[in-house]
């Protein structure tokens, strides 16, 4: 009888040790999986400079903001504005053509990305307070909203827009035709800048071939 009790006790102790090992292994596996998921999540967080193009309000506190980002080109973000002033996302940060530095959870197959953090990269000193500059800025924001639709990463284009906006905000004179010059020079980065190398006095500009010709084309799409 005593031997049976001893064997039963040893068997229970052996099974208990096995159970503990399995629990430890399961705990380790669970922690490893969670760490892996956390590491994967961290790898999807990206930082980039961005230019606000368009903002659409939906519901009581929701917004969809279209931006041109330096890292991925054109992206759309869905967000909810906090009801208190303590939140990181503030509506005034997303005015047209605002220059931002953003942190977001990038998902390639998602149409709407999620912002995690945002800060103002350059506070404008004249555009929001000058009526003529503000009207031009709103026009260019709408123009860029349509012209950059589907645009992939384009470092040259992003640098050009950012540099032009910085110049426009700092300029005190000689900016009356800024929007016209901006759009003409931007055509270089999107692939349809007119070829002016062969220009001579009296040439015709063929709108279809985007170049100057010595004789008038047979079609009507031409400028002298």
Secondary structure in CASP SS format (residue, H / E / C, confidence):
PFRMAT SS
TARGET T0000
AUTHOR 0000-0000-0000
METHOD secondary structure of the structure
MODEL  1
X C 1.00
X H 1.00
X H 1.00
X H 1.00
X H 1.00
X H 1.00
X H 1.00
X H 1.00
X H 1.00
X H 1.00
X H 1.00
X H 1.00
X H 1.00
X H 1.00
X H 1.00
X H 1.00
X H 1.00
X H 1.00
X H 1.00
X H 1.00
X H 1.00
X H 1.00
X H 1.00
X H 1.00
X H 1.00
X H 1.00
X H 1.00
X H 1.00
X H 1.00
X H 1.00
X H 1.00
X H 1.00
X H 1.00
X H 1.00
X H 1.00
X H 1.00
X H 1.00
X H 1.00
X H 1.00
X H 1.00
X H 1.00
X H 1.00
X H 1.00
X H 1.00
X E 1.00
X E 1.00
X E 1.00
X E 1.00
X E 1.00
X E 1.00
X E 1.00
X E 1.00
X E 1.00
X E 1.00
X E 1.00
X E 1.00
X E 1.00
X E 1.00
X C 1.00
X C 1.00
X C 1.00
X E 1.00
X E 1.00
X E 1.00
X E 1.00
X E 1.00
X E 1.00
X E 1.00
X E 1.00
X C 1.00
X C 1.00
X C 1.00
X E 1.00
X E 1.00
X E 1.00
X E 1.00
X E 1.00
X E 1.00
X E 1.00
X E 1.00
X C 1.00
X C 1.00
X C 1.00
X C 1.00
X C 1.00
X C 1.00
X C 1.00
X C 1.00
X C 1.00
X C 1.00
X H 1.00
X H 1.00
X H 1.00
X H 1.00
X C 1.00
X C 1.00
X C 1.00
X C 1.00
X E 1.00
X E 1.00
X E 1.00
X E 1.00
X E 1.00
X E 1.00
X E 1.00
X C 1.00
X C 1.00
X C 1.00
X C 1.00
X C 1.00
X C 1.00
X E 1.00
X E 1.00
X E 1.00
X E 1.00
X E 1.00
X E 1.00
X E 1.00
X E 1.00
X E 1.00
X E 1.00
X E 1.00
X C 1.00
X C 1.00
X C 1.00
X C 1.00
X H 1.00
X H 1.00
X H 1.00
X C 1.00
X H 1.00
X H 1.00
X H 1.00
X H 1.00
X H 1.00
X H 1.00
X H 1.00
X H 1.00
X H 1.00
X H 1.00
X H 1.00
X H 1.00
X H 1.00
X H 1.00
X H 1.00
X H 1.00
X H 1.00
X C 1.00
X C 1.00
X C 1.00
X C 1.00
X C 1.00
X C 1.00
X C 1.00
X H 1.00
X H 1.00
X H 1.00
X H 1.00
X H 1.00
X H 1.00
X H 1.00
X H 1.00
X H 1.00
X H 1.00
X H 1.00
X H 1.00
X H 1.00
X H 1.00
X H 1.00
X H 1.00
X C 1.00
X C 1.00
X C 1.00
X C 1.00
X C 1.00
X C 1.00
X C 1.00
X H 1.00
X H 1.00
X H 1.00
X H 1.00
X H 1.00
X H 1.00
X H 1.00
X H 1.00
X H 1.00
X H 1.00
X H 1.00
X H 1.00
X H 1.00
X C 1.00
X C 1.00
X C 1.00
X C 1.00
X E 1.00
X C 1.00
X C 1.00
X C 1.00
X C 1.00
X C 1.00
X C 1.00
X C 1.00
X C 1.00
X E 1.00
X E 1.00
X E 1.00
X C 1.00
X C 1.00
X C 1.00
X C 1.00
X E 1.00
X E 1.00
X E 1.00
X C 1.00
X C 1.00
X C 1.00
X C 1.00
X C 1.00
X C 1.00
X C 1.00
X C 1.00
X E 1.00
X E 1.00
X C 1.00
END
